[in-house]
């Protein structure tokens, strides 16, 4: 799922600012995501405990949630990238 998240962030960046500039910004979303998740975990630890407990009791939901989230990330990213690419002159 992390790979799909990274690719979904990279697609629009490549088409909007170019490959050389976009390669510098690809690690930024991961760092921001880690900071946000750690901040939420510190303020509300019960939220993650309930989520982990749910996935422990429902193993099949890990696959369904991971696949669904990954495909949603990629679909949204491709739509945004197509929007950026459509603005370029050929």
N, C-alpha and C positions, 0 to 999 in steps of 0.2 A: 504494500500500500504506500510505503514511503517513496518507492520509485515512481509510482503513478502520480503522487503529489508533486514530486520534483519535476517530472516531465510536464505536468499540467501548468506549472508556473513558468517553465522554460519556453513553451510554445508561443504564448503571446509576446514574451520578451524578445525572442528571436525575430519575430516579424515586426515588432514596433521599433526597437532600437538597434537591431543588427546583432550578428553573432558575437563579435568581439566584445561589445559592451555588455551583452546579456550574459556572457560566461562569467563575468565578474559578480553579477547579482544572483547567481543560481543558489548560492549557499545561504543567502540572506533569509529566505522564507523558512528554512529549517531552524535557523537560530531564533527567529521570531516565534516560531511554533513551540520550541522548547521553552522559551521564556514565558509564553502565555500559559502553557500546560503546567509548568512549575508554580506559577503565581496562583492559578486556580487550585492546584493541589494543596498549597499552603493555606489558602483561605477557606476551602471547603473540602477537607479530606474524606468526608463521608460520601461525596459524590463518586469519587473513584473507587471507593470500597464497594459501593453498590454495583457499579458497572463491572468491576472485576468479578464479583460474586455472581452476577447474572451470566457472564460468559463462562464461568466455571461450571455452572449448572446446565448451560445450553451450548454445548460445544459446536454444534452445527451453525449456530448464529455467528460465530467468528468468521466462518467462510462466507456466509451470505452477506454480512455487514462489510467485510473487507472487499469482496468483489463488487458489491453495489456502490460503495463509496469510491473505489478506484475508477470504475466506469463513469460515475458521475463527474469526478474530477477531470477525467480525460475528455468527456463530451463537452463540458463547459469550457475547458481550455481550448478545444478545437474551434468552438464557435467564436470565442473571443479572438483567437489567432486569425480566423478567416475574416473577421471584421477589420482587424488591423491590416491584413494583407490586401483587402479590397480597396483600401485607401491609397495604396502605392500605385504609381504610374508604371506601366510596363513598357 
